[in-house]
Amino acid sequence: MSHNEELFSEIERASQNTKHLQAFVDKYKKIVLLGAGSASAFCSIVAKDYAKTLGKTVYTFSDSAKVLAYMEDYGPANANEKFLKEHSDKDTLVILVSSSQNTESLYRAALHCGENFLPTVVLTGPEENNKLAGFDFPSRLFHLCVNSNRKSVVDCVHWMFLMSIVE
């Protein structure tokens, strides 16, 4: 399958689940969006749109000075979990985005969500050898798995899926 065929196929599959994302986002006034690498960058943009157009209070861990400080103070593997502890409670929707699928810091954030019953939406790449996708917990509301080994396809589908509820 060509790159474009795979991309459009995965976008179509993800778009069939937009109603789930819309329902979860509608239910919560506060949202924490966490991603790693490129996902962190687009989570920052999504956060601004959710705040502006949906009227949500949204936190994302993308300020470079804050990320660096947390990584130095708590270690790279614990930075997202520490941020999550400071910005979430049982009335917060947590959205974890991982295109690389095995970011230790996001996995630890997922463990925190599971241990503290935080409602969570998880977006990942293919499930093969994927710690985050394979970790199921009672408060995980939804998991979107993009079945592509192309990082560009995974990132694009995650972006389109998150932005699909913004008008």
Secondary structure, DSSP 8 states (H G I E B T S, - for coil): --HHHHHHHHHHHHHTTHHHHHHHHHH-SEEEEEE-THHHHHHHHHHHHHHHHH--EEEES--HHHHHHHHHHH-GGGHHHHHHHHH--TTEEEEEEESSS--HHHHHHHHHHHHTT--EEEEES-STT-HHHH---TTEEEEEE---S-HHHHHHHHHHHHHTT--
